């Protein structure tokens, strides 16, 4: 690859403008994790200890979702609908 086509460290380390689509996307994801994500024990653990921590790894290997029960039912139903529709 030509080094002139690669973005420099300085250009990558600058914050994105607020109106940039990636900035909007990551803001929305952060907001959802901090609000609706609190209903899931996995998201709560990830936010508290880090998503690459040993605690999170133990939770993933347990392979049992936990959290607010009604939210799990809604999430499972939506997942099945998405799979059926092929979206």
Biopython code that builds the backbone (N, CA, C, O; Angstrom):
import numpy as np
from Bio.PDB.StructureBuilder import StructureBuilder

atoms = [
    (1, "UNK", "N", (0.831, -1.186, 0.000)),
    (1, "UNK", "CA", (0.000, 0.000, 0.000)),
    (1, "UNK", "C", (0.874, 1.246, 0.000)),
    (1, "UNK", "O", (1.947, 1.276, 0.601)),
    (2, "UNK", "N", (0.410, 2.221, -0.655)),
    (2, "UNK", "CA", (1.116, 3.484, -0.697)),
    (2, "UNK", "C", (0.880, 4.235, 0.607)),
    (2, "UNK", "O", (-0.265, 4.386, 1.033)),
    (3, "UNK", "N", (1.947, 4.706, 1.244)),
    (3, "UNK", "CA", (1.799, 5.371, 2.547)),
    (3, "UNK", "C", (1.072, 6.699, 2.437)),
    (3, "UNK", "O", (0.566, 7.204, 3.440)),
    (4, "UNK", "N", (1.006, 7.283, 1.235)),
    (4, "UNK", "CA", (0.301, 8.554, 1.088)),
    (4, "UNK", "C", (-1.211, 8.369, 1.066)),
    (4, "UNK", "O", (-1.946, 9.333, 1.279)),
    (5, "UNK", "N", (-1.688, 7.165, 0.816)),
    (5, "UNK", "CA", (-3.133, 6.928, 0.815)),
    (5, "UNK", "C", (-3.639, 6.558, 2.206)),
    (5, "UNK", "O", (-4.842, 6.615, 2.456)),
    (6, "UNK", "N", (-2.744, 6.183, 3.108)),
    (6, "UNK", "CA", (-3.149, 5.823, 4.460)),
    (6, "UNK", "C", (-3.342, 7.074, 5.310)),
    (6, "UNK", "O", (-2.566, 8.024, 5.198)),
    (7, "UNK", "N", (-4.365, 7.083, 6.155)),
    (7, "UNK", "CA", (-4.555, 8.249, 7.028)),
    (7, "UNK", "C", (-3.453, 8.299, 8.084)),
    (7, "UNK", "O", (-2.994, 7.266, 8.571)),
    (8, "UNK", "N", (-3.048, 9.485, 8.420)),
    (8, "UNK", "CA", (-1.987, 9.646, 9.410)),
    (8, "UNK", "C", (-2.557, 9.521, 10.820)),
    (8, "UNK", "O", (-3.768, 9.600, 11.026)),
    (9, "UNK", "N", (-1.669, 9.326, 11.778)),
    (9, "UNK", "CA", (-2.084, 9.208, 13.175)),
    (9, "UNK", "C", (-2.787, 10.482, 13.630)),
    (9, "UNK", "O", (-3.789, 10.426, 14.344)),
    (10, "UNK", "N", (-2.258, 11.628, 13.214)),
    (10, "UNK", "CA", (-2.861, 12.906, 13.623)),
    (10, "UNK", "C", (-4.297, 13.038, 13.128)),
    (10, "UNK", "O", (-5.172, 13.496, 13.863)),
    (11, "UNK", "N", (-4.538, 12.639, 11.889)),
    (11, "UNK", "CA", (-5.900, 12.765, 11.362)),
    (11, "UNK", "C", (-6.854, 11.775, 12.034)),
    (11, "UNK", "O", (-8.040, 12.067, 12.188)),
    (12, "UNK", "N", (-6.345, 10.612, 12.434)),
    (12, "UNK", "CA", (-7.207, 9.624, 13.096)),
    (12, "UNK", "C", (-7.452, 9.956, 14.565)),
    (12, "UNK", "O", (-8.469, 9.548, 15.125)),
    (13, "UNK", "N", (-6.547, 10.683, 15.191)),
    (13, "UNK", "CA", (-6.688, 10.969, 16.621)),
    (13, "UNK", "C", (-7.567, 12.190, 16.892)),
    (13, "UNK", "O", (-7.958, 12.427, 18.034)),
    (14, "UNK", "N", (-7.877, 12.956, 15.864)),
    (14, "UNK", "CA", (-8.762, 14.110, 16.053)),
    (14, "UNK", "C", (-10.201, 13.644, 16.230)),
    (14, "UNK", "O", (-10.632, 12.725, 15.534)),
    (15, "UNK", "N", (-10.962, 14.260, 17.152)),
    (15, "UNK", "CA", (-12.376, 13.859, 17.321)),
    (15, "UNK", "C", (-13.200, 14.205, 16.071)),
    (15, "UNK", "O", (-12.933, 15.182, 15.371)),
    (16, "UNK", "N", (-14.190, 13.378, 15.828)),
    (16, "UNK", "CA", (-15.074, 13.614, 14.691)),
    (16, "UNK", "C", (-15.995, 14.789, 14.983)),
    (16, "UNK", "O", (-16.321, 15.032, 16.145)),
    (17, "UNK", "N", (-16.422, 15.522, 13.965)),
    (17, "UNK", "CA", (-17.430, 16.566, 14.182)),
    (17, "UNK", "C", (-18.741, 15.941, 14.660)),
    (17, "UNK", "O", (-19.030, 14.786, 14.344)),
    (18, "UNK", "N", (-19.513, 16.679, 15.401)),
    (18, "UNK", "CA", (-20.757, 16.169, 15.989)),
    (18, "UNK", "C", (-21.725, 15.669, 14.915)),
    (18, "UNK", "O", (-22.442, 14.697, 15.150)),
    (19, "UNK", "N", (-21.761, 16.299, 13.762)),
    (19, "UNK", "CA", (-22.706, 15.939, 12.704)),
    (19, "UNK", "C", (-22.225, 14.781, 11.828)),
    (19, "UNK", "O", (-22.950, 14.357, 10.927)),
    (20, "UNK", "N", (-21.043, 14.270, 12.066)),
    (20, "UNK", "CA", (-20.509, 13.157, 11.265)),
    (20, "UNK", "C", (-21.332, 11.894, 11.558)),
    (20, "UNK", "O", (-21.640, 11.632, 12.720)),
    (21, "UNK", "N", (-21.693, 11.111, 10.544)),
    (21, "UNK", "CA", (-22.525, 9.913, 10.765)),
    (21, "UNK", "C", (-21.939, 8.938, 11.785)),
    (21, "UNK", "O", (-22.688, 8.359, 12.572)),
    (22, "UNK", "N", (-20.629, 8.745, 11.789)),
    (22, "UNK", "CA", (-20.028, 7.828, 12.765)),
    (22, "UNK", "C", (-20.149, 8.378, 14.183)),
    (22, "UNK", "O", (-20.359, 7.614, 15.125)),
    (23, "UNK", "N", (-20.020, 9.683, 14.343)),
    (23, "UNK", "CA", (-20.160, 10.297, 15.669)),
    (23, "UNK", "C", (-21.586, 10.128, 16.180)),
    (23, "UNK", "O", (-21.800, 9.848, 17.360)),
    (24, "UNK", "N", (-22.550, 10.296, 15.298)),
    (24, "UNK", "CA", (-23.958, 10.123, 15.676)),
    (24, "UNK", "C", (-24.223, 8.669, 16.048)),
    (24, "UNK", "O", (-24.880, 8.387, 17.050)),
    (25, "UNK", "N", (-23.707, 7.746, 15.234)),
    (25, "UNK", "CA", (-23.900, 6.319, 15.496)),
    (25, "UNK", "C", (-23.333, 5.930, 16.862)),
    (25, "UNK", "O", (-24.022, 5.300, 17.664)),
    (26, "UNK", "N", (-22.082, 6.302, 17.128)),
    (26, "UNK", "CA", (-21.452, 5.914, 18.383)),
    (26, "UNK", "C", (-22.106, 6.600, 19.585)),
    (26, "UNK", "O", (-22.125, 6.033, 20.677)),
    (27, "UNK", "N", (-22.634, 7.796, 19.403)),
    (27, "UNK", "CA", (-23.370, 8.461, 20.482)),
    (27, "UNK", "C", (-24.648, 7.704, 20.811)),
    (27, "UNK", "O", (-24.990, 7.522, 21.980)),
    (28, "UNK", "N", (-25.357, 7.262, 19.765)),
    (28, "UNK", "CA", (-26.589, 6.498, 19.979)),
    (28, "UNK", "C", (-26.301, 5.154, 20.643)),
    (28, "UNK", "O", (-27.033, 4.740, 21.542)),
    (29, "UNK", "N", (-25.244, 4.469, 20.212)),
    (29, "UNK", "CA", (-24.889, 3.188, 20.818)),
    (29, "UNK", "C", (-24.540, 3.389, 22.291)),
    (29, "UNK", "O", (-24.975, 2.612, 23.141)),
    (30, "UNK", "N", (-23.762, 4.421, 22.598)),
    (30, "UNK", "CA", (-23.391, 4.709, 23.986)),
    (30, "UNK", "C", (-24.650, 4.976, 24.829)),
    (30, "UNK", "O", (-24.771, 4.487, 25.952)),
    (31, "UNK", "N", (-25.587, 5.763, 24.265)),
    (31, "UNK", "CA", (-26.831, 6.074, 24.973)),
    (31, "UNK", "C", (-27.656, 4.805, 25.218)),
    (31, "UNK", "O", (-28.182, 4.618, 26.315)),
    (32, "UNK", "N", (-27.772, 3.943, 24.222)),
    (32, "UNK", "CA", (-28.542, 2.707, 24.382)),
    (32, "UNK", "C", (-27.907, 1.772, 25.408)),
    (32, "UNK", "O", (-28.612, 1.145, 26.199)),
    (33, "UNK", "N", (-26.578, 1.677, 25.395)),
    (33, "UNK", "CA", (-25.892, 0.838, 26.381)),
    (33, "UNK", "C", (-26.126, 1.356, 27.790)),
    (33, "UNK", "O", (-26.309, 0.566, 28.716)),
    (34, "UNK", "N", (-26.123, 2.662, 27.963)),
    (34, "UNK", "CA", (-26.252, 3.230, 29.298)),
    (34, "UNK", "C", (-27.698, 3.263, 29.785)),
    (34, "UNK", "O", (-27.935, 3.455, 30.978)),
    (35, "UNK", "N", (-28.660, 3.082, 28.899)),
    (35, "UNK", "CA", (-30.071, 3.106, 29.302)),
    (35, "UNK", "C", (-30.686, 1.711, 29.191)),
    (35, "UNK", "O", (-30.816, 1.006, 30.192)),
    (36, "UNK", "N", (-31.058, 1.321, 27.994)),
    (36, "UNK", "CA", (-31.718, 0.034, 27.782)),
    (36, "UNK", "C", (-30.773, -1.125, 28.081)),
    (36, "UNK", "O", (-31.214, -2.183, 28.531)),
    (37, "UNK", "N", (-29.496, -0.938, 27.839)),
    (37, "UNK", "CA", (-28.516, -1.984, 28.090)),
    (37, "UNK", "C", (-28.439, -2.408, 29.545)),
    (37, "UNK", "O", (-28.001, -3.519, 29.844)),
    (38, "UNK", "N", (-28.860, -1.537, 30.456)),
    (38, "UNK", "CA", (-28.839, -1.857, 31.882)),
    (38, "UNK", "C", (-29.819, -2.968, 32.235)),
    (38, "UNK", "O", (-29.744, -3.534, 33.326)),
    (39, "UNK", "N", (-30.736, -3.288, 31.327)),
    (39, "UNK", "CA", (-31.675, -4.384, 31.566)),
    (39, "UNK", "C", (-31.004, -5.746, 31.417)),
    (39, "UNK", "O", (-31.533, -6.755, 31.885)),
    (40, "UNK", "N", (-29.853, -5.777, 30.771)),
    (40, "UNK", "CA", (-29.128, -7.020, 30.541)),
    (40, "UNK", "C", (-27.955, -7.118, 31.507)),
    (40, "UNK", "O", (-27.185, -6.170, 31.657)),
    (41, "UNK", "N", (-27.825, -8.271, 32.161)),
    (41, "UNK", "CA", (-26.694, -8.464, 33.071)),
    (41, "UNK", "C", (-25.369, -8.456, 32.319)),
    (41, "UNK", "O", (-24.357, -8.002, 32.853)),
    (42, "UNK", "N", (-25.364, -8.953, 31.088)),
    (42, "UNK", "CA", (-24.134, -8.983, 30.296)),
    (42, "UNK", "C", (-23.633, -7.586, 29.961)),
    (42, "UNK", "O", (-22.441, -7.308, 30.090)),
    (43, "UNK", "N", (-24.523, -6.711, 29.535)),
    (43, "UNK", "CA", (-24.130, -5.329, 29.216)),
    (43, "UNK", "C", (-23.698, -4.613, 30.496)),
    (43, "UNK", "O", (-22.719, -3.867, 30.501)),
    (44, "UNK", "N", (-24.437, -4.850, 31.578)),
    (44, "UNK", "CA", (-24.084, -4.215, 32.856)),
    (44, "UNK", "C", (-22.689, -4.643, 33.309)),
    (44, "UNK", "O", (-21.900, -3.814, 33.762)),
    (45, "UNK", "N", (-22.385, -5.938, 33.187)),
    (45, "UNK", "CA", (-21.047, -6.431, 33.535)),
    (45, "UNK", "C", (-19.973, -5.810, 32.640)),
    (45, "UNK", "O", (-18.915, -5.401, 33.118)),
    (46, "UNK", "N", (-20.257, -5.746, 31.343)),
    (46, "UNK", "CA", (-19.300, -5.181, 30.404)),
    (46, "UNK", "C", (-18.998, -3.727, 30.687)),
    (46, "UNK", "O", (-17.845, -3.303, 30.608)),
    (47, "UNK", "N", (-20.029, -2.953, 31.016)),
    (47, "UNK", "CA", (-19.811, -1.544, 31.320)),
    (47, "UNK", "C", (-19.046, -1.363, 32.631)),
    (47, "UNK", "O", (-18.264, -0.424, 32.775)),
    (48, "UNK", "N", (-19.274, -2.260, 33.575)),
    (48, "UNK", "CA", (-18.621, -2.127, 34.885)),
    (48, "UNK", "C", (-17.168, -2.605, 34.866)),
    (48, "UNK", "O", (-16.287, -1.914, 35.376)),
    (49, "UNK", "N", (-16.910, -3.774, 34.285)),
    (49, "UNK", "CA", (-15.580, -4.387, 34.344)),
    (49, "UNK", "C", (-14.815, -4.325, 33.027)),
    (49, "UNK", "O", (-13.616, -4.600, 32.999)),
    (50, "UNK", "N", (-15.489, -3.968, 31.940)),
    (50, "UNK", "CA", (-14.851, -3.963, 30.621)),
    (50, "UNK", "C", (-15.285, -5.192, 29.843)),
    (50, "UNK", "O", (-15.427, -6.277, 30.407)),
    (51, "UNK", "N", (-15.493, -5.019, 28.560)),
    (51, "UNK", "CA", (-15.996, -6.109, 27.740)),
    (51, "UNK", "C", (-14.932, -7.158, 27.434)),
    (51, "UNK", "O", (-15.250, -8.229, 26.917)),
    (52, "UNK", "N", (-13.684, -6.863, 27.745)),
    (52, "UNK", "CA", (-12.626, -7.842, 27.529)),
    (52, "UNK", "C", (-12.040, -8.346, 28.845)),
    (52, "UNK", "O", (-10.904, -8.817, 28.878)),
    (53, "UNK", "N", (-12.811, -8.250, 29.927)),
    (53, "UNK", "CA", (-12.335, -8.669, 31.247)),
    (53, "UNK", "C", (-12.616, -10.153, 31.488)),
    (53, "UNK", "O", (-13.386, -10.778, 30.759)),
    (54, "UNK", "N", (-11.991, -10.693, 32.505)),
    (54, "UNK", "CA", (-12.212, -12.084, 32.878)),
    (54, "UNK", "C", (-13.623, -12.332, 33.356)),
    (54, "UNK", "O", (-14.190, -13.395, 33.105)),
    (55, "UNK", "N", (-14.202, -11.349, 34.051)),
    (55, "UNK", "CA", (-15.579, -11.476, 34.543)),
    (55, "UNK", "C", (-16.540, -11.619, 33.361)),
    (55, "UNK", "O", (-17.458, -12.439, 33.390)),
    (56, "UNK", "N", (-16.318, -10.821, 32.332)),
    (56, "UNK", "CA", (-17.176, -10.878, 31.153)),
    (56, "UNK", "C", (-16.985, -12.201, 30.415)),
    (56, "UNK", "O", (-17.949, -12.779, 29.913)),
    (57, "UNK", "N", (-15.758, -12.674, 30.349)),
    (57, "UNK", "CA", (-15.478, -13.948, 29.688)),
    (57, "UNK", "C", (-16.193, -15.100, 30.400)),
    (57, "UNK", "O", (-16.738, -15.992, 29.750)),
    (58, "UNK", "N", (-16.189, -15.077, 31.732)),
    (58, "UNK", "CA", (-16.911, -16.101, 32.494)),
    (58, "UNK", "C", (-18.403, -16.048, 32.203)),
    (58, "UNK", "O", (-19.052, -17.086, 32.072)),
    (59, "UNK", "N", (-18.948, -14.837, 32.102)),
    (59, "UNK", "CA", (-20.367, -14.674, 31.802)),
    (59, "UNK", "C", (-20.691, -15.249, 30.418)),
    (59, "UNK", "O", (-21.699, -15.935, 30.252)),
    (60, "UNK", "N", (-19.846, -14.972, 29.436)),
    (60, "UNK", "CA", (-20.084, -15.463, 28.075)),
    (60, "UNK", "C", (-19.993, -16.985, 28.027)),
    (60, "UNK", "O", (-20.821, -17.632, 27.386)),
    (61, "UNK", "N", (-18.996, -17.564, 28.697)),
    (61, "UNK", "CA", (-18.837, -19.025, 28.671)),
    (61, "UNK", "C", (-19.951, -19.740, 29.422)),
    (61, "UNK", "O", (-20.214, -20.917, 29.178)),
    (62, "UNK", "N", (-20.605, -19.029, 30.336)),
    (62, "UNK", "CA", (-21.746, -19.627, 31.027)),
    (62, "UNK", "C", (-22.885, -19.902, 30.042)),
    (62, "UNK", "O", (-23.670, -20.831, 30.229)),
    (63, "UNK", "N", (-22.964, -19.078, 28.986)),
    (63, "UNK", "CA", (-23.917, -19.273, 27.890)),
    (63, "UNK", "C", (-25.367, -19.282, 28.363)),
    (63, "UNK", "O", (-26.191, -20.025, 27.830)),
    (64, "UNK", "N", (-25.676, -18.466, 29.353)),
    (64, "UNK", "CA", (-27.041, -18.306, 29.846)),
    (64, "UNK", "C", (-27.337, -16.816, 29.998)),
    (64, "UNK", "O", (-26.758, -16.165, 30.868)),
    (65, "UNK", "N", (-28.228, -16.261, 29.171)),
    (65, "UNK", "CA", (-28.546, -14.844, 29.321)),
    (65, "UNK", "C", (-29.272, -14.595, 30.636)),
    (65, "UNK", "O", (-30.046, -15.433, 31.098)),
    (66, "UNK", "N", (-29.019, -13.455, 31.224)),
    (66, "UNK", "CA", (-29.734, -13.094, 32.448)),
    (66, "UNK", "C", (-29.949, -11.598, 32.472)),
    (66, "UNK", "O", (-29.223, -10.832, 31.838)),
    (67, "UNK", "N", (-30.951, -11.205, 33.210)),
    (67, "UNK", "CA", (-31.323, -9.800, 33.296)),
    (67, "UNK", "C", (-32.815, -9.713, 33.552)),
    (67, "UNK", "O", (-33.412, -10.619, 34.134)),
    (68, "UNK", "N", (-33.403, -8.629, 33.118)),
    (68, "UNK", "CA", (-34.845, -8.448, 33.263)),
    (68, "UNK", "C", (-35.545, -9.461, 32.355)),
    (68, "UNK", "O", (-35.319, -9.476, 31.145)),
    (69, "UNK", "N", (-36.377, -10.288, 32.931)),
    (69, "UNK", "CA", (-36.990, -11.416, 32.223)),
    (69, "UNK", "C", (-37.848, -10.987, 31.032)),
    (69, "UNK", "O", (-37.742, -11.584, 29.961)),
    (70, "UNK", "N", (-38.688, -9.977, 31.193)),
    (70, "UNK", "CA", (-39.567, -9.560, 30.095)),
    (70, "UNK", "C", (-38.756, -9.044, 28.918)),
    (70, "UNK", "O", (-39.131, -9.256, 27.764)),
    (71, "UNK", "N", (-37.660, -8.376, 29.196)),
    (71, "UNK", "CA", (-36.805, -7.869, 28.127)),
    (71, "UNK", "C", (-36.213, -9.023, 27.334)),
    (71, "UNK", "O", (-36.093, -8.938, 26.112)),
    (72, "UNK", "N", (-35.844, -10.095, 28.011)),
    (72, "UNK", "CA", (-35.282, -11.263, 27.324)),
    (72, "UNK", "C", (-36.311, -11.887, 26.385)),
    (72, "UNK", "O", (-35.980, -12.295, 25.272)),
    (73, "UNK", "N", (-37.566, -11.957, 26.844)),
    (73, "UNK", "CA", (-38.617, -12.527, 25.999)),
    (73, "UNK", "C", (-38.831, -11.676, 24.754)),
    (73, "UNK", "O", (-38.988, -12.207, 23.654)),
    (74, "UNK", "N", (-38.836, -10.353, 24.926)),
    (74, "UNK", "CA", (-39.014, -9.445, 23.792)),
    (74, "UNK", "C", (-37.842, -9.584, 22.836)),
    (74, "UNK", "O", (-38.038, -9.661, 21.623)),
    (75, "UNK", "N", (-36.625, -9.617, 23.366)),
    (75, "UNK", "CA", (-35.425, -9.737, 22.542)),
    (75, "UNK", "C", (-35.437, -11.049, 21.772)),
    (75, "UNK", "O", (-35.110, -11.069, 20.585)),
    (76, "UNK", "N", (-35.809, -12.147, 22.427)),
    (76, "UNK", "CA", (-35.863, -13.458, 21.776)),
    (76, "UNK", "C", (-36.902, -13.438, 20.658)),
    (76, "UNK", "O", (-36.647, -13.954, 19.569)),
    (77, "UNK", "N", (-38.070, -12.848, 20.916)),
    (77, "UNK", "CA", (-39.124, -12.785, 19.902)),
    (77, "UNK", "C", (-38.675, -11.968, 18.703)),
    (77, "UNK", "O", (-38.909, -12.358, 17.559)),
    (78, "UNK", "N", (-38.028, -10.830, 18.960)),
    (78, "UNK", "CA", (-37.549, -9.984, 17.864)),
    (78, "UNK", "C", (-36.485, -10.710, 17.061)),
    (78, "UNK", "O", (-36.451, -10.597, 15.836)),
    (79, "UNK", "N", (-35.622, -11.449, 17.729)),
    (79, "UNK", "CA", (-34.572, -12.199, 17.027)),
    (79, "UNK", "C", (-35.197, -13.240, 16.107)),
    (79, "UNK", "O", (-34.743, -13.421, 14.977)),
    (80, "UNK", "N", (-36.224, -13.919, 16.576)),
    (80, "UNK", "CA", (-36.875, -14.937, 15.756)),
    (80, "UNK", "C", (-37.558, -14.305, 14.553)),
    (80, "UNK", "O", (-37.516, -14.862, 13.456)),
    (81, "UNK", "N", (-38.185, -13.153, 14.744)),
    (81, "UNK", "CA", (-38.856, -12.465, 13.639)),
    (81, "UNK", "C", (-37.838, -12.034, 12.594)),
    (81, "UNK", "O", (-38.075, -12.172, 11.394)),
    (82, "UNK", "N", (-36.706, -11.511, 13.049)),
    (82, "UNK", "CA", (-35.660, -11.076, 12.116)),
    (82, "UNK", "C", (-35.130, -12.262, 11.328)),
    (82, "UNK", "O", (-34.888, -12.151, 10.126)),
    (83, "UNK", "N", (-34.948, -13.401, 11.998)),
    (83, "UNK", "CA", (-34.458, -14.593, 11.308)),
    (83, "UNK", "C", (-35.475, -15.086, 10.287)),
    (83, "UNK", "O", (-35.108, -15.458, 9.172)),
    (84, "UNK", "N", (-36.757, -15.090, 10.664)),
    (84, "UNK", "CA", (-37.816, -15.552, 9.753)),
    (84, "UNK", "C", (-37.919, -14.647, 8.527)),
    (84, "UNK", "O", (-38.053, -15.126, 7.401)),
    (85, "UNK", "N", (-37.853, -13.318, 8.760)),
    (85, "UNK", "CA", (-37.977, -12.384, 7.653)),
    (85, "UNK", "C", (-36.699, -12.300, 6.827)),
    (85, "UNK", "O", (-36.721, -11.837, 5.687)),
    (86, "UNK", "N", (-35.597, -12.743, 7.399)),
    (86, "UNK", "CA", (-34.331, -12.693, 6.675)),
    (86, "UNK", "C", (-33.770, -11.289, 6.577)),
    (86, "UNK", "O", (-33.060, -10.964, 5.625)),
    (87, "UNK", "N", (-34.083, -10.461, 7.550)),
    (87, "UNK", "CA", (-33.600, -9.069, 7.547)),
    (87, "UNK", "C", (-32.181, -9.021, 8.024)),
    (87, "UNK", "O", (-31.590, -7.944, 8.096)),
]
sb = StructureBuilder()
sb.init_structure("model")
sb.init_model(0)
sb.init_chain("A")
sb.init_seg("    ")
for serial, (resi, resn, name, xyz) in enumerate(atoms, 1):
    if name == "N":
        sb.init_residue(resn, " ", resi, " ")
    sb.init_atom(name, np.array(xyz, "f"), 0.0, 1.0, " ", f" {name:<3s}", serial, name[0])
structure = sb.get_structure()
